[in-house]
Amino acid sequence: MKIAIVTDTHWGVRNDSTAFADYFKKFYDDVFFPYLDDNGITTVFHLGDIVERRKYINFSTAARLEQDFVRPLADRKVNVYYVIGNHDTYYKNTNEINAMTQLYGGREYPNMTIVPEPTECEFDGCKIVLMPWMCQDNMERALNLINTTSAQVLMGHLELAGFEMYKGSVIDHGMATDIFEKFDLVCSGHYHHKSNKGNVNYLGCPYEITWSDYGDQKGFHIFDTETRTLEFIPNPYTMFNKVHYDDSTNQIESVTIEDLEKYRNTYIKVIVHTKNNPYWFDMFIDKLEKVDPLGIQVVEDNLYLNLEDDSDIVNEAEDTLSILKKFVDNIELNVEKKDVERFLSELYSEASNL
């Protein structure tokens, strides 16, 4: 049996941006749903953070979630297990009030199973623990299930130390991985960068949401209950792009004939290495604007650093988090510094998506 796994979909990002909702829909309509159809997959795990905001949901976002994801899966009679993540819960100390229960509890979606509590299931002879966000209210039950289950696979929404939230941004707070060492395979949502250490696999979000995701391959996974293996299915669509401009080696024809349609409805950073002819550059920007990008940011490489790699260009999200961490490390506090760092990280994440 094969199970599709998707996580951290975050409906409602960027202040309920319609452009991002359309971008999400393109991934599901062109990549995700066709894969399910072509391969006869009838079970999906969503490993948490279905929605973006913990406190409320925009009516339009709620409609897009149902129209673009929930209903198409129901129409296909695909059984979906929604594991509750931290962004889905109203309170931080309990999963009892969560977005999926409030939106769909009691409604006619027989294919939907909402998982706000630690749960053990069996699929084609393979026992799997489904672990929602571990908080004060369910911690004792969660640890008891982890210690007593005979399941060798756990899938959930975990906060473990030592993994990257975004590429290059390592989280140093959270639970230790040795709590889960009894399992052969652990798969989790929460961190948006796909990575693994030992038996723990962070699956990453299915699409780009911020500039921190640039150059970080996104997609979803297929879990085989017989072989206990994961297959990664990449998402070919991007929301963030970088264009390198250098008119020292190009002719006017290359500026005027280049096809820029692929940048429509995306965010663009234009990295200017050499601009000897301002008129050519203005022509290029004008042509770029005609494909209706969501935003254009021009970065002048005045120091001739040959900024080719993303790590060479100041990344706003990672840089800000690093500054915050260094600030906390260098001041005297009467509380745990890791708690302060976590609070500032969560606050920045919420602010950056407004």
Backbone torsions as a table, in degrees:
resi	resn	phi	psi	omega
1	MET	NA	138.5	178.7
2	LYS	-116.1	135.2	-177.3
3	ILE	-120.4	129.2	176.0
4	ALA	-83.4	137.3	-179.4
5	ILE	-124.5	127.2	175.8
6	VAL	-133.2	152.0	-177.4
7	THR	-154.0	159.7	175.0
8	ASP	54.1	56.2	179.5
9	THR	-80.1	-28.2	170.7
10	HIS	50.1	54.1	173.9
11	TRP	-61.8	129.4	-179.5
12	GLY	106.7	9.9	-178.8
13	VAL	-66.4	161.4	175.7
14	ARG	53.4	50.0	177.0
15	ASN	59.4	45.0	177.6
16	ASP	59.3	44.0	-178.1
17	SER	-63.9	126.3	176.0
18	THR	-65.9	-35.4	179.5
19	ALA	-61.9	-41.2	178.3
20	PHE	-70.3	-37.4	176.7
21	ALA	-61.3	-40.3	177.3
22	ASP	-66.0	-39.4	177.7
23	TYR	-63.0	-42.8	176.6
24	PHE	-61.0	-46.3	-177.1
25	LYS	-61.1	-37.9	179.2
26	LYS	-61.1	-40.7	177.3
27	PHE	-62.5	-46.6	-177.6
28	TYR	-67.8	-45.2	-176.6
29	ASP	-70.1	-35.3	-173.6
30	ASP	-98.0	-22.2	-174.1
31	VAL	-121.7	-59.0	-170.4
32	PHE	-67.9	-58.1	-177.6
33	PHE	-63.2	-43.5	176.8
34	PRO	-58.8	-36.2	178.5
35	TYR	-65.0	-43.4	177.6
36	LEU	-59.7	-45.5	-178.1
37	ASP	-63.7	-46.6	-175.0
38	ASP	-68.7	-26.0	-175.1
39	ASN	-110.9	8.7	174.9
40	GLY	62.0	33.9	-178.9
41	ILE	-84.2	127.5	-174.6
42	THR	-119.2	7.1	178.7
43	THR	-135.6	134.0	178.9
44	VAL	-130.3	135.4	168.9
45	PHE	-104.1	130.8	168.5
46	HIS	-109.7	118.0	-171.7
47	LEU	-93.3	32.7	167.1
48	GLY	104.1	165.2	-172.4
49	ASP	58.1	55.1	176.6
50	ILE	-64.8	-43.0	-178.6
51	VAL	-113.7	168.0	-175.8
52	GLU	-86.5	-48.5	-171.9
53	ARG	-95.0	138.6	178.7
54	ARG	-79.8	-31.4	-168.7
55	LYS	-91.5	-29.1	-176.6
56	TYR	-161.5	170.8	177.0
57	ILE	-135.8	139.1	176.6
58	ASN	-70.2	141.0	-178.4
59	PHE	-58.6	-41.6	180.0
60	SER	-64.8	-41.2	178.1
61	THR	-63.6	-42.2	178.2
62	ALA	-61.1	-40.2	178.8
63	ALA	-66.3	-41.9	-179.7
64	ARG	-66.5	-39.0	176.9
65	LEU	-57.7	-46.1	-178.8
66	GLU	-71.5	-45.8	-175.7
67	GLN	-69.3	-37.1	-171.0
68	ASP	-96.2	-15.3	-176.3
69	PHE	-135.3	-57.4	-173.7
70	VAL	-63.3	-51.2	-176.0
71	ARG	-69.7	-43.1	177.4
72	PRO	-57.8	-35.6	177.6
73	LEU	-70.8	-39.2	177.5
74	ALA	-64.7	-41.1	179.1
75	ASP	-62.4	-30.6	178.3
76	ARG	-85.2	-1.8	-176.9
77	LYS	58.3	38.0	176.4
78	VAL	-89.3	127.5	177.8
79	ASN	-78.3	123.6	-175.0
80	VAL	-119.7	129.3	177.7
81	TYR	-108.3	112.8	-177.9
82	TYR	-97.2	102.4	177.6
83	VAL	-82.9	126.6	-173.0
84	ILE	-76.7	128.7	177.6
85	GLY	-104.9	177.2	-176.2
86	ASN	-65.7	-30.5	177.8
87	HIS	-73.9	-14.4	-177.4
88	ASP	-89.9	-9.3	-173.2
89	THR	-103.7	140.8	179.6
90	TYR	-73.1	-46.2	178.1
91	TYR	-98.3	154.9	179.1
92	LYS	-87.0	-14.7	-176.0
93	ASN	-105.0	2.2	178.6
94	THR	-156.1	148.0	176.9
95	ASN	-96.1	5.4	-171.7
96	GLU	-59.0	-47.0	176.7
97	ILE	-98.0	111.6	-177.7
98	ASN	-139.9	161.4	-172.9
99	ALA	-59.0	-44.6	-174.5
100	MET	-69.8	-39.6	177.4
101	THR	-65.9	-41.1	-179.0
102	GLN	-70.0	-36.0	-177.8
103	LEU	-80.9	-36.3	-169.2
104	TYR	-125.4	-4.0	178.9
105	GLY	-59.4	122.8	179.4
106	GLY	85.4	-4.6	179.3
107	ARG	-85.7	164.3	-173.2
108	GLU	-82.9	74.2	172.8
109	TYR	-129.9	78.7	-175.9
110	PRO	-62.7	-17.1	179.5
111	ASN	-83.9	-3.9	-172.2
112	MET	-101.0	130.0	172.1
113	THR	-124.3	118.6	179.0
114	ILE	-94.5	132.3	-173.4
115	VAL	-119.8	85.6	177.0
116	PRO	-90.6	-9.6	-177.2
117	GLU	-123.2	151.9	175.6
118	PRO	-55.7	127.8	-171.1
119	THR	-139.4	140.3	173.7
120	GLU	-107.1	129.0	180.0
121	CYS	-126.5	168.5	175.4
122	GLU	-134.2	131.4	-178.2
123	PHE	-129.3	112.0	178.5
124	ASP	52.4	44.1	178.1
125	GLY	82.9	-2.2	-179.6
126	CYS	-104.2	114.6	177.6
127	LYS	-77.7	134.1	-179.5
128	ILE	-134.9	130.4	172.0
129	VAL	-88.8	125.5	174.4
130	LEU	-100.7	116.5	-171.9
131	MET	-115.9	106.1	176.2
132	PRO	-73.5	-175.4	179.9
133	TRP	-54.1	125.9	-179.0
134	MET	-87.9	120.1	-174.7
135	CYS	-136.6	-176.7	-176.7
136	GLN	-57.0	-41.3	-174.5
137	ASP	-68.7	-36.6	-173.9
138	ASN	-111.1	4.5	-173.0
139	MET	-59.5	-44.7	-178.7
140	GLU	-63.4	-43.5	179.1
141	ARG	-66.2	-38.7	180.0
142	ALA	-63.6	-49.0	-179.0
143	LEU	-65.9	-35.7	177.6
144	ASN	-63.7	-42.5	178.8
145	LEU	-66.6	-40.7	178.5
146	ILE	-59.7	-41.3	-176.4
147	ASN	-76.9	-27.4	-172.5
148	THR	-104.7	-18.5	-175.7
149	THR	-68.0	150.0	173.1
150	SER	-96.8	0.6	178.8
151	ALA	-65.3	144.2	178.7
152	GLN	-103.5	-2.1	-178.3
153	VAL	-126.7	133.7	175.1
154	LEU	-128.7	135.6	177.9
155	MET	-133.8	132.3	-177.1
156	GLY	-171.5	-155.4	-178.0
157	HIS	-126.6	92.1	-169.4
158	LEU	-113.3	151.5	173.3
159	GLU	-115.3	98.6	-177.6
160	LEU	-112.2	142.3	-179.2
161	ALA	-75.5	147.2	173.3
162	GLY	94.7	7.2	179.0
163	PHE	-113.3	163.5	-176.7
164	GLU	-93.1	122.8	173.0
165	MET	-67.5	-49.3	170.4
166	TYR	-124.0	163.7	-179.6
167	LYS	-56.9	118.4	178.9
168	GLY	91.1	-4.8	-178.9
169	SER	-114.4	93.9	-174.6
170	VAL	-84.5	134.4	178.0
171	ILE	-91.6	124.6	-177.2
172	ASP	-103.8	7.1	174.9
173	HIS	-116.4	166.3	-177.8
174	GLY	120.2	-177.6	-178.1
175	MET	-75.5	159.2	176.5
176	ALA	-82.9	147.1	-177.4
177	THR	-70.5	-19.8	-175.9
178	ASP	-66.8	-16.4	175.2
179	ILE	-61.7	-27.0	-174.8
180	PHE	-109.3	15.8	-174.0
181	GLU	-69.1	-17.9	179.9
182	LYS	-71.0	-19.3	-176.7
183	PHE	-86.8	143.3	175.1
184	ASP	-71.8	-34.1	-176.1
185	LEU	-142.9	128.4	174.0
186	VAL	-123.7	126.1	177.2
187	CYS	-121.2	137.1	-175.5
188	SER	-143.3	150.6	165.6
189	GLY	-93.4	-165.1	175.6
190	HIS	102.3	-58.0	176.4
191	TYR	-86.7	138.0	-171.5
192	HIS	-87.5	-9.3	177.0
193	HIS	-95.5	129.3	178.1
194	LYS	-72.5	124.3	-179.4
195	SER	-159.5	167.9	175.1
196	ASN	-152.4	148.7	173.0
197	LYS	-140.3	118.1	-179.0
198	GLY	61.1	-123.6	-177.9
199	ASN	-89.9	-1.8	-175.3
200	VAL	-99.9	127.5	-179.9
201	ASN	-123.6	116.3	168.3
202	TYR	-89.6	124.4	-169.1
203	LEU	-86.6	-18.3	178.1
204	GLY	77.7	161.0	179.4
205	CYS	-78.0	158.5	-173.0
206	PRO	-80.0	-11.7	-176.9
207	TYR	-154.3	167.9	-179.2
208	GLU	-76.2	135.5	-178.6
209	ILE	-120.0	-35.0	177.6
210	THR	-135.0	173.3	178.0
211	TRP	-62.5	-21.2	176.7
212	SER	-63.5	-20.4	-179.7
213	ASP	-87.2	-6.2	-176.8
214	TYR	-59.7	133.7	178.1
215	GLY	73.4	8.0	-178.8
216	ASP	-110.5	105.8	-173.1
217	GLN	-56.3	127.5	-179.4
218	LYS	-108.3	167.8	179.0
219	GLY	160.8	-158.8	178.5
220	PHE	-136.4	178.0	-173.3
221	HIS	-127.7	156.0	173.1
222	ILE	-119.2	124.9	178.5
223	PHE	-103.8	128.6	178.4
224	ASP	-99.0	114.1	-176.6
225	THR	-68.7	-20.7	-179.5
226	GLU	-82.3	-46.9	-178.0
227	THR	-91.7	-11.9	-177.8
228	ARG	59.0	37.3	-178.8
229	THR	-115.8	159.3	178.4
230	LEU	-112.0	138.1	173.1
231	GLU	-118.4	130.8	-178.6
232	PHE	-93.8	129.1	177.4
233	ILE	-111.2	109.8	-174.2
234	PRO	-74.0	151.3	173.0
235	ASN	-96.9	117.5	-175.8
236	PRO	-78.8	-9.0	-173.7
237	TYR	-94.8	139.7	178.6
238	THR	-122.4	154.1	176.8
239	MET	-107.8	-21.4	-176.3
240	PHE	-120.9	129.5	-176.2
241	ASN	-135.7	151.7	175.1
242	LYS	-121.6	134.7	-179.7
243	VAL	-118.8	126.1	-179.7
244	HIS	-97.7	123.8	-177.6
245	TYR	-110.5	128.2	178.6
246	ASP	-152.0	104.6	-177.2
247	ASP	-93.1	9.0	178.0
248	SER	-77.5	-21.6	-178.3
249	THR	-117.7	-4.8	-177.5
250	ASN	-108.0	156.5	174.6
251	GLN	-100.0	166.9	-179.5
252	ILE	-57.9	-32.3	-179.0
253	GLU	-62.5	-37.8	-178.7
254	SER	-67.4	-28.7	178.1
255	VAL	-74.4	-38.4	-173.6
256	THR	-85.6	-25.6	-175.1
257	ILE	-99.5	-9.2	-177.9
258	GLU	-61.8	132.9	-179.8
259	ASP	-82.4	116.1	-177.2
260	LEU	-107.7	10.0	-175.7
261	GLU	-59.5	-30.6	-178.0
262	LYS	-63.9	-14.6	-179.2
263	TYR	-93.3	2.9	-179.8
264	ARG	-60.6	136.5	178.1
265	ASN	57.1	36.4	175.3
266	THR	-131.8	168.6	173.9
267	TYR	-94.8	140.0	-173.6
268	ILE	-130.5	134.9	166.7
269	LYS	-110.0	121.8	177.2
270	VAL	-95.9	111.7	179.9
271	ILE	-91.9	110.6	-175.7
272	VAL	-94.1	110.9	177.9
273	HIS	-88.4	-49.0	178.1
274	THR	-140.3	129.4	179.6
275	LYS	-130.5	78.8	179.8
276	ASN	-78.3	-27.3	-176.0
277	ASN	-121.3	95.6	-179.1
278	PRO	-57.0	-30.9	-180.0
279	TYR	-65.6	-43.8	176.9
280	TRP	-60.3	-43.3	-178.6
281	PHE	-62.7	-42.8	178.3
282	ASP	-62.6	-37.7	176.8
283	MET	-62.4	-42.8	-178.9
284	PHE	-64.5	-45.7	179.9
285	ILE	-64.8	-39.6	178.4
286	ASP	-61.9	-42.5	178.8
287	LYS	-66.6	-36.9	178.4
288	LEU	-65.5	-39.9	-179.8
289	GLU	-66.4	-26.2	-177.8
290	LYS	-72.5	-14.9	176.0
291	VAL	-90.6	9.2	175.2
292	ASP	57.3	57.4	172.6
293	PRO	-69.2	160.6	178.9
294	LEU	-74.9	-23.8	178.9
295	GLY	-174.4	144.8	176.9
296	ILE	-124.4	127.0	175.7
297	GLN	-121.5	125.8	-179.8
298	VAL	-97.7	125.2	178.8
299	VAL	-114.0	114.1	-179.1
300	GLU	-84.9	119.4	177.4
301	ASP	-88.8	67.6	-175.1
302	ASN	-68.2	-21.1	-178.4
303	LEU	-93.8	3.8	178.6
304	TYR	55.3	50.9	-178.2
305	LEU	-85.4	-3.8	-177.4
306	ASN	53.4	57.9	-175.5
307	LEU	-71.1	87.8	-179.4
308	GLU	-99.4	-36.8	-175.1
309	ASP	-95.2	144.4	-177.1
310	ASP	-59.4	-32.1	-178.5
311	SER	-68.5	-17.4	179.7
312	ASP	-82.0	-17.9	-178.8
313	ILE	-101.4	135.1	-178.0
314	VAL	-58.4	120.7	179.5
315	ASN	-97.7	116.6	-170.0
316	GLU	-57.7	-47.3	-175.2
317	ALA	-65.1	-49.8	-177.1
318	GLU	-65.8	-40.7	-177.6
319	ASP	-64.3	-42.6	-179.8
320	THR	-63.8	-43.9	179.1
321	LEU	-63.0	-38.1	178.3
322	SER	-64.9	-42.0	178.8
323	ILE	-62.0	-44.4	179.8
324	LEU	-61.4	-42.8	-179.2
325	LYS	-64.5	-45.6	180.0
326	LYS	-63.6	-36.8	178.6
327	PHE	-61.6	-46.9	-180.0
328	VAL	-64.5	-39.8	-179.0
329	ASP	-63.0	-27.9	-172.8
330	ASN	-99.3	6.6	178.5
331	ILE	-117.6	157.7	178.3
332	GLU	-88.6	128.8	-179.0
333	LEU	-133.4	151.9	177.2
334	ASN	-95.6	8.0	178.9
335	VAL	-126.2	170.1	179.1
336	GLU	-64.7	125.3	-178.2
337	LYS	-64.7	-32.1	179.6
338	LYS	-64.4	-34.2	177.8
339	ASP	-67.3	-38.5	178.6
340	VAL	-67.2	-43.1	178.7
341	GLU	-61.3	-42.1	179.6
342	ARG	-63.3	-44.0	179.9
343	PHE	-60.6	-45.7	-179.5
344	LEU	-65.9	-37.0	178.2
345	SER	-63.9	-44.4	178.3
346	GLU	-65.4	-40.4	-179.8
347	LEU	-64.2	-42.2	179.1
348	TYR	-66.0	-40.5	-179.8
349	SER	-60.9	-43.3	179.5
350	GLU	-66.2	-42.5	-178.1
351	ALA	-66.0	-38.0	-175.8
352	SER	-70.3	-18.8	-179.4
353	ASN	-94.7	0.2	177.4
354	LEU	-81.6	NA	NA
